[in-house]
Amino acid sequence: MAVKREDVKAIVTAIGGKENLEAATHCVTRLRLVLKDESKVDKDALSNNALVKGQFKADHQYQIVIGPGTVDEVYKQFIDETGAQEASKDEAKQAAAQKGNPVQRLIKLLGDIFIPILPAIVTAGLLMGINNLLTMKGLFGPKALIEMYPQIADISNIINVIASTAFIFLPALIGWSSMRVFGGSPILGLVLGLILMHPQLVSQYDLAKGNIPTWNLFGLEIKQLNYQGQVLPVLIAAYVLAKLKKD
């Protein structure tokens, strides 16, 4: 399909002009625009444009359906008309993330962090459920299945090791994903999470024994605590590390 410059100019006008544009990128079929004020969009004008197959809003982006193949040329001419810089999908997402109220931004931020690691957590939970079926007494009789069938005891142990891994090393997973979202190095985030679980640090299970060792830094005592399975400490640490790296 031939792309007419007039149709592209009409799209620019319909979205409120280049002054209303914050960022622009595209996918296989759509222009994905971050606009300053979406109320300025002339939806009727877009609907009547020969290039436009559809339009909708999603994730604080105004998306205009053009079609595969054609969208590449439309985007090129769109950038020429608006004078905007070409943006990647991630850059457009970051610009869109600034839209919305603080609660919406927080929910999106947490979603961006936890959704990539969700498959590992869900799988671990399912495996823990299977392990509970094998080890719980009174479920299939007075004894647990591994007591009734000792030959499956090792299978249960293997399942437990696999299932508990995602939760034990949760700070490492969160550190990796958080740094990716905060704009730092994911590898540094992974290492940061592992540092918080170093074997030298006292685990939460040993706190009841007392006598927690501390570090003395310029008169400030810091407890040597292991943050295995914790969420908030690594989130805060990853945010600080990402900011330090940017600065």
C-alpha positions in Angstrom: 0.0 0.0 0.0 1.4 3.4 -1.0 1.8 5.8 1.8 0.7 9.4 1.0 2.4 12.2 2.8 -0.9 14.0 3.2 -2.4 11.1 5.1 0.6 11.1 7.5 0.2 14.8 8.0 -3.5 14.3 8.7 -2.5 11.8 11.5 -0.2 14.3 13.0 -2.9 16.9 13.0 -5.5 14.5 14.4 -3.4 13.7 17.5 -3.2 17.4 18.4 -0.1 18.3 16.4 3.5 17.6 17.1 3.3 19.8 20.2 1.1 17.1 21.8 3.6 14.3 21.2 5.9 13.1 23.9 7.3 9.9 22.4 6.6 7.7 19.4 7.5 4.1 18.5 5.8 1.3 16.6 5.3 -2.4 16.6 4.5 -4.8 13.7 1.1 -3.2 13.0 0.7 -0.1 15.1 2.0 3.4 15.8 2.4 3.6 19.6 2.3 7.2 20.8 2.7 8.8 24.2 0.7 12.0 24.1 0.7 14.9 26.5 -3.1 15.3 26.4 -5.2 12.4 24.9 -8.3 14.6 25.0 -7.0 16.6 22.0 -7.1 13.5 19.7 -9.7 13.9 16.9 -10.9 10.3 16.7 -13.3 10.9 13.8 -10.4 12.4 11.7 -8.3 9.3 12.5 -11.2 6.9 11.6 -11.6 8.7 8.3 -7.9 8.5 7.4 -7.1 6.0 4.7 -4.1 4.7 6.5 -5.8 4.0 9.8 -7.4 0.6 10.4 -8.3 1.2 14.1 -7.3 3.1 17.3 -7.3 2.5 21.0 -5.6 3.4 24.3 -3.6 0.9 26.3 -0.9 1.3 29.0 -1.1 5.2 28.7 -0.2 4.9 25.0 -2.4 5.9 22.1 -2.1 3.1 19.5 -3.1 3.6 15.9 -3.5 0.5 13.8 -1.9 0.8 10.4 -1.1 -2.7 9.3 2.0 -4.9 8.8 4.6 -3.5 6.4 2.9 -0.2 5.9 3.5 0.9 9.5 7.3 1.1 8.9 6.9 3.7 6.2 4.2 5.6 8.0 6.4 5.7 11.1 9.4 7.0 9.1 7.3 9.8 7.6 5.6 10.5 11.0 9.0 11.1 12.5 10.0 13.4 9.6 6.8 15.4 10.0 6.9 15.8 13.8 10.7 16.1 14.2 10.5 13.6 17.1 13.3 11.3 17.9 12.8 7.6 17.1 12.1 5.7 20.4 12.4 2.1 21.3 9.5 0.3 22.8 11.2 0.4 26.2 11.7 4.2 25.9 8.1 4.7 25.0 7.0 2.5 28.0 9.2 4.6 30.3 7.6 7.8 29.0 4.1 6.3 29.3 4.9 5.2 32.8 5.0 8.8 33.9 1.3 9.1 33.1 -1.4 8.4 35.6 -1.7 9.1 39.3 0.9 7.8 41.9 -1.1 4.7 42.7 -1.4 3.7 39.0 2.4 4.3 38.5 3.2 2.2 41.6 1.0 -0.7 40.4 2.5 -0.6 37.0 6.0 -0.5 38.5 5.4 -3.5 40.7 3.8 -5.3 37.7 6.8 -4.6 35.5 9.1 -6.0 38.3 7.1 -9.1 39.3 5.4 -10.3 36.1 8.7 -11.5 34.5 9.5 -13.7 37.6 5.9 -14.8 38.1 6.3 -18.1 36.1 9.1 -19.2 38.4 7.0 -18.4 41.5 3.9 -20.0 40.2 5.8 -23.2 39.2 7.4 -23.3 42.6 4.0 -23.0 44.3 2.6 -25.8 42.2 5.5 -28.1 43.0 5.2 -27.3 46.7 1.6 -28.4 46.5 2.6 -31.7 44.9 5.2 -32.1 47.7 2.6 -31.5 50.3 0.4 -34.2 48.8 3.3 -36.6 49.2 4.2 -35.7 52.7 1.0 -34.7 54.4 -0.4 -37.3 56.9 -4.1 -38.1 57.0 -4.7 -37.1 53.4 -4.7 -40.6 51.9 -4.6 -42.5 55.1 -3.1 -42.4 58.6 0.3 -42.1 57.1 1.8 -39.9 54.4 2.4 -41.3 51.0 6.2 -41.2 51.4 5.7 -43.4 54.5 3.4 -45.8 52.8 5.7 -45.9 49.7 9.3 -45.3 50.9 10.5 -45.6 47.3 9.1 -42.2 46.4 10.7 -40.4 49.4 13.7 -39.3 47.3 11.4 -38.0 44.6 9.6 -35.9 47.2 12.9 -34.6 48.4 13.9 -33.6 44.8 10.6 -31.9 44.3 11.0 -29.9 47.5 14.5 -28.8 46.5 13.3 -27.5 43.1 10.2 -25.9 44.6 11.9 -24.0 47.4 14.7 -22.6 45.1 12.6 -19.8 43.7 11.5 -18.7 47.2 15.0 -19.1 48.8 16.6 -17.0 46.0 13.7 -14.6 45.6 15.9 -11.6 46.4 18.2 -12.5 43.4 15.2 -12.8 41.1 13.8 -9.5 42.3 17.2 -7.8 42.2 17.6 -8.8 38.5 14.1 -7.7 37.5 14.1 -4.5 39.6 17.4 -3.2 38.1 16.0 -3.9 34.6 13.0 -1.7 35.4 14.9 1.0 37.3 17.4 1.4 34.4 20.4 -0.3 36.0 22.4 -3.4 35.1 20.3 -6.6 35.7 23.5 -8.5 36.4 24.4 -6.1 39.2 20.8 -6.5 40.5 21.3 -10.3 40.5 24.5 -10.0 42.4 22.9 -7.5 44.9 20.2 -10.1 45.7 22.8 -12.8 46.2 24.8 -10.5 48.5 21.7 -10.1 50.7 21.6 -13.9 51.1 25.3 -14.5 51.7 25.8 -17.6 54.0 27.9 -15.4 56.4 24.7 -13.4 57.3 22.5 -14.7 60.0 19.3 -16.3 58.6 15.9 -15.4 59.9 15.6 -18.9 61.3 18.6 -18.4 63.6 17.4 -15.1 65.0 15.8 -16.8 68.0 19.2 -18.0 69.1 20.2 -14.4 69.8 23.8 -13.0 69.7 23.4 -11.5 66.3 26.8 -10.3 64.9 27.1 -6.7 63.8 29.3 -4.5 61.7 30.5 -1.3 63.2 30.7 1.5 60.6 31.8 4.8 62.0 30.0 4.1 65.2 26.8 2.8 63.5 26.0 -0.8 64.3 24.5 -2.8 61.4 23.1 -6.3 62.1 24.5 -9.0 59.8 21.0 -10.3 58.8 20.3 -12.6 55.9 17.4 -11.4 53.7 16.5 -14.8 52.2 13.0 -14.8 50.9 12.5 -11.0 51.6 11.1 -8.6 49.1 11.3 -5.0 50.4 15.0 -4.8 51.3 16.2 -5.8 47.8 13.6 -3.5 46.1 15.0 -0.5 48.1 18.6 -1.6 47.6 18.1 -2.1 43.8 16.5 1.4 43.5 19.4 3.1 45.3 22.0 1.1 43.2 20.2 2.0 39.9 20.2 5.7 40.9 23.9 5.7 41.9 24.8 4.0 38.6 22.9 6.6 36.6 24.5 9.5 38.5 
